Structure formats: C-alpha cells, structure tokens
C-alpha cells in the first residue's frame, strides 16, 4: 500500500520483484518488526567458601525480544491517504484467499504459483491439495538417490550432507546434500496432501506407486494424476497444461538435481491414484 497505493507520481507496481522492489519490501518489513536484546549476567557464588575449591561461576543469558506492528498500526505511521486505507482494507479482506493459495508455504516460486492459479475450478479438493503440496517444493529440494521423507512440511535433513547408501546408482557411496528421489517426492506430496493419512507407495518405489493406480489415457489425465517412464524408471505428477495445451509435470529430477516443472517428455504412461 505504501508503494503501490501512493500518489500517481510515486506509485509503482510491486508484482515484479527486482532488486529495487525487494529493498522497498525489506524496508517496510523492518519498519513493521523490531529486534531488541540484552544480556543478563548472574554471578553464582562459591558453594562452600570453607573448602579449598572455588566453584563460583558466571552465567550469561541472552534475551531476544521480537516486536511487530499490525497493518492498521502502519497505516497511521505511514500517514496513509484515504485511497491507501481503502486499498489496505480490500487486501486484508482477501487474506483468507491468499493463505488458501499458498497454504503453509513460506515462499513459492512464480512458476509454481502460476500452476496453482491455473488449476481448473472443478477439480476435487484432494487433487488441489496434491498440486499445492508438490508446488511447495519446486526449486527447493535436491535429488538424492534413495531419499525418502515422511515429514509434514519441511524436513530438517534436506540440504545437509549425507552419504548415499541405496544401491544401483553412480552416486552410491558419495556424500551429497540430502533430498529425495522421484518416488520419495511423490510419497511426501501425498503424505502432506492427506495430512499424513496416505502413503502413495505403501512402502515401495515408483513401481509400487504405479501398482496403486488405474491406467488411463492421456486425454483423461487431470492435475494430481501420475505419469511414468518406461519400466517405472521415473515418476512425476501431472500439474496441468501450458498455454499450448501441453501437459506440465512436477517431478524430482536427477537431471535437474531438484524438484522442477517441465513438459511431459519421456513419460509414456499415466495412472490415476486409487486415492481419488
């Protein structure tokens, strides 16, 4: 509101995040939030002054306080105009919708956000939850052969250096940032989308995941269905279609070393999870 809703001369859009706009948002953030700290020092005396051992010690406790101001507080501090106040009220009225869009994701890339925005209105809540969960990890988690995770939300192991112990990979025995493989990603997505109620593979890999699907044609595929390479060597999730009507796939790819959104090249069969 401070930037986009100001007078016509100083107004600027904030939809595109270039370095200048990021600095403006940082400035607003620190205007709204403050950190303060102090160190408390406690001197503990000798427990027995009459013995020959001085066991006195000094304890130091760091106290950190985080204080924040509300949007209403900031409208007064920034001396918002009536136009800006109206825009702020309109934006806050849509807060539930915005939270529904991003779910529990702290940050979501523009490409993934576009996939979520373009989801058909008629798809089921279960499918929508799968796509939102899948999009939440785009660009964030390394490919790791044999990597699995059944955590709700972010796994603290991701990004930490771990030894690859699963067999049948050129990376076996090497140390790499921990992440997931393709089937591990699909399991994490369905586990999170179902609030820990459903594990797509039932303890197996991509072949097991395929066995818990009904085979469908490409014309029948919908967001949330699964796609497979020949012999189940790789698995991905149908995310929707691009502007030309081609399928978009979310998958954890060894070639990209991350969770990515790509076309359907290489995927030859489509399965509908029995969950739906």
Secondary structure, DSSP 8 states (H G I E B T S, - for coil): -TTTTS-TTT----SS--HHHHHHHHHHHHHHEEEEEEEEEEEE--S-TTSS----EEEEEEEEEEEE--HHHHHHHTT--HHHHHHHHHHHHTHHHHHHHHTT-S---HHHHHHHHTS-TTS-HHHHHHHHHHHTTTTTS-B-TT-----SS--TTTTSEEE---SSSTTTT-EEE--B-HHHHHHHHHHHHTTTS--TTTTS-HHHHHHTEEEE-GGG--TT-EEE-GGG--EEEEEEE-TTS-EEEEEEETTTTEEEEE--TT--EEEEETT-
